[in-house]
Amino acid sequence: MFPRATIVVIVFLLAITWFFFPAGREHFPSLLFAMRLALPAAILAFGGIGLLPRVMTLGFCLCTIGDAMGVVGSFEGQMGGFALAQICFIVQFTRDIRQSARGITKRKQQPAVLAAATLFCLPPLILAALKVIPAVRELPIRIGCAIYALLLVLASWTSIVRAFTIRNYMAMAGCLCFLTSDFILAWNKFTEHVPHASLCIMSTYYAALLLLFCGTFRSDAFRSRGRA
């Protein structure tokens, strides 16, 4: 299974290269641009079938839908797709925490891990609540952004707890990249212009996808070896 995962990662990296390669880039929404933007997530979704837990595969499928909706100009559809993807990530991380045979190495460390995860996740949530969400003019979108911010931070929180539970930090890094990408996107869209926003958003987003794929694949393989 490992060689197949390597092939998926290589194809994913080639798709990213194609997206960032300037030749043929469109300056308006188009089928080609939508395919180029959504292709990396689709590769992980379909290439990860059988390699990843099903809920993670579903999460990557929803990311693909979110990408496509964003390109055609549906911000609500984009946010909805990624919100559902975050729910998938939360479900998987929670399962990993509960099913881990190892747990946290020392039981007395658990409150410290939970407190550290909470303290780390509070600042971006507070900043979003004070600066980004109030800047959204349409009430339905404002409510959607608030819900999405909660889901995004909860995914990061569970990824941090999971990382210190099973000693696998790649998915945590992926969630934090996802948080960074969406925070830049929201800040640039609703608050003020961010220089080179598109490059920052897409590079951290694709890094998030890759780290989430590798992190959940590795943890799934670890659990299989532990049961053998």
N, C-alpha and C positions, 0 to 999 in steps of 0.2 A: 504493500500500500504506500510505502514511503516514496518509491520512485514516481508513482502517479501524483502524489502531492507535489513533488518537485516540478513535474511537468506543468501542473496547474499554476504554480507560482511563476514559472518562466513565461508561460503564455500571458498571465496577468501583467507581468512587467513589460512584455512586448506591447500589450494593449495600452498601457499607460504611456509608453514611448510614442505610440501612434497618436494618442490624444494630445500630448504636449508638442508634437512635431508641428511646426508652423505651416508646412505646405498643405494647402487645401482647407485651412481653418475657415469656417464661416463666421460672419459677423452678425448673423441673425439665426433664430431657431430654424432648424432644418432636420430632415430625417437622418442625413449623414452625421451631423453634429450630435444629434441625440444618440445615435448608435455608438459614436466614438466615446461619448461621455459615460454612457451606461454600460458599455461592454466590459470594463474591468469587474464591476460588481456581478454581472451576469456570468462571467467566467468562474468566479468563486462560487456562485450559487449552483451552477450545473456541474462544474468540475468537482465540487465538494460533496456531491451526492455519494453516500457510502463512506466518505472520509470524515464527515462532520456529524454531530448530532443533528437530527432533523430540524429542530427548532432554529439552529444556526443557519442551516440551509435556507429555511423560510425567511430568516432575517436578511440574508443576502439577496434573496428574490425581491423582498420589499424595498431594499436599498436601490435595486435596479429600477423598480417602478418609480421610486422617489426621484431618481435621476432623470428618467424620461419625462415625468410630470413637470419637473423644474425647467427643462429645456423648452417644452411647449408653452411655458408661461403660466402654469397653474401652481401658484405658491401654496395654495391650500392642499392640492393633491400631493405636492412635494413634501410638505410638512406631515401630512397624514401618512404617507408611505414610510417616512423615516421614524415617525412616532411608533408605528406598529413594529418596525424593525427594532427599536429600542426596547419594546416590551419583550420581544423574542430574546434579546441579549440578557435582559433582567431575569427571565425565566431560566435560561441556561445557567447563568452564574449562580442563581439561587440553588438550582439542582446540584451543581458542582460542590457548593458549600455543604449542602446537606449530605451528599453521597460520599464525600471524601472520607476515606478510611483513616487518613492520617490526622485530619483536623489541624488545629493550631498546635504547634509543638508543645507548648506549655499552656495549660488551661488558663493560668492566671494572666497570660498575654492577651486573651481574647478581648477583655474590656478596653485595653489600650489600643488594639487594632481598630475596634469599632469607633472609639473616640477620635483616633487619628484620621480615619476615613471621613468621619463627619466634619471635622475641622477643615479638612482639605476641600471638601465639596461645598461647604457653606459660602465662601467668598464669591465664586462665580454665580451661585444662585441669587445671592443678595444683590450683586451688581446687575444681574439681569432684571431683577424685580425693581430696582431703583432707577436704572438708566435705559434699558432696552425696551421692556414691555410698556412702560408709560408712553414711549414715543410712537407706539403703533396706533394709528388713528382709528381703523375699523375695529369695532368692538368684537365681532366674531373672531377676527384674526388675532386680536389681543388675547382673547381667552385661549385660543389654540396655541399661541406662543407660550403662554403661561403653563399650560398642560405639558407641552413639549419640553419646556425647560425643566420641569419637575422630572419627567421621564429620563431626560438626558443625564441629569445629575444623579438620579437613582441608579441608572446603569453604571455610571462611574463609581458610585459608592459600592455597589455590589461587586464590581470588578476589583476594587481595592481589597475588600474583605476576602474575596475568592483568591486573590493573588497570595495573600499571606496564609491562606488556609491550605492550598495545595502546592504552594511554592512554584507557581507559574505566573510570570509577570508580563508575558507578551500581550495577553488580552487586556490587561489593565492599561498598558501603554496604548493599545488600540483605542480603548474607550476615551482616554484622555486626549488622544489626537482627534477623535470624533468631537469631543467637547470643544476643543480649540477651534476646529474647522467651523462648527455651527455658530460658535460665539462670534468669530470674525465675520461670518456671513450676516448674522443678525445685526451686529454693530454697524457694518457697512451699509446695510439696507435701511435701517431705521434710525440710527443715531448720527453717525458722521462717516465721511469717506475714509477708507483705509487704503493706504498706498499698496499697489500690487495685490489687491484683495483677491482677485480671481486665482492668482498663482498660490497664494497662501491657503486659500480655502481648499483648492483641489489637491494640492500636495499633501496637506495634513489629512484630508479625507481619504485619499488613496493609501496613505500610510496606515490609517486606522483600519481600513478593510484588510490589508495584508497582515497586520499584527493580530487582528481578531481571528482571521483564518488560521494562522500559524499557532496562535495561543490555544484555540479550542481544539484544533487537530491534535496538538501535542498532549493536551490534558486527557483527551479521549483515549489516545493510545496508551497513556500512562495508566489509566484506570483499567484498560484491557489487560495490560501486563500484570497489574496487581491482582486481578481475578484469576489469572492463569495459574 
